[in-house]
């Protein structure tokens, strides 16, 4: 086993994993699968787990992106409402000044 671990790999190739080394040294134990009979023990669980994990990570990332987009839209709506509020406040102030001037003109007083 140590010999396989220390063996140099060809350029561009991956070194053997621990599972692959164990398979070469010990061989694969037969496994009975109902309906299929005897065969090599499947490694699908480890692959399924990794696949499930990456799928879960991908879904989490997609959800995060969706939530960030919704947050950005909400912030933009708030900014638009804030600008509208400021414009209305300014218009209200202008109208109040005009009303005071009109009132002073009609009553003959100055402010």
N, C-alpha and C positions, 0 to 999 in steps of 0.2 A: 504494500500500500504506500509506504514511504517512497519507494522507488518510482511509482507512478506520479506522486506529487512533485518529486524533484526533477522529473524528466522535462527537458526543455520543450517548448512548443514551437511549432513552425510560425514564421512571421505572418501576422494577420489572423492567426487562429486563436481560439479561446482555450485556456487551460481547462482540464477536466474538472468538473464539480465533484464534491465529496460523494454525491449519490452515484455519479458515473463511475468513479473509482471503486466504490463498494460493489456496484454491479459487475465490474470486470473482475474484481478479486473474489467475491463471494458467489457471484452468479445470481440470477433472479429466482426467487422461490415461486413454485407454481401456486396458483390461486384458483379456487373454484368459483365460477360465476354462474348462478342459477340460470339455466336456459342456454348458456354458452359453453359450459363444461370447464375443463381445466385449461389454464393459460397463465401467462405471466401476470404478476400482481400489477394492477393499474397504478399509474402515478397521477391520475386525473385529479385527485383531491388537492394536491399541492398546486397544480396549475389552476384549478377552479378557484381556489382560495386567492391566488394572486390576481386572477382575472376579476374575481368579485371585488377585491380590494381596489383595483385600478378603476373598475366601473363605478364603485362608490365614490372614489376620489374625483372622477370625472363629473359625476352628477353633482357632487358638492361644489366643484368649481363652477359648473354651469349655473347652479342656484345662486352662488355668490355674485356672478356676473349679472344675472337677472335682477337681483336685489339692488346691486349698485346702480343699474340703469334706472330702476324705479326711484331710488333715492335721488339721483341726478335730476329726473323729471320733476319730482316734488320740490327740490331746491329751486329749480328754474321757475316753477309756478309761484313759489313764495317771493322770489325776486321780482317777478312781473307784478304781483299784487302789491309789493312794497313800493315799486315805482308808481303804480296807479294811486296808491294812498298818498304818496308825497305830492303828486300832481294835483289831487283833489284838495289836499290841505293848502297848497299854494293858491289854488283857484279860490278856495273859501276865504283865505286871507285877503286876496285881491278884491273879492266881492265885498267883504266887510269894510275895507278902506273906501271903496266906491260908495257904499251906503252911508258912511260917516260924512264923506264929502257932500253927497246929495242932501243929507239931513242938514248939514251946516249951511248949504246954499239956500235951502227952503226956509230955514229958521233965521238966517242972517247972522249966525255965529261962526267963528273960525276956530279950528282945532289946532 
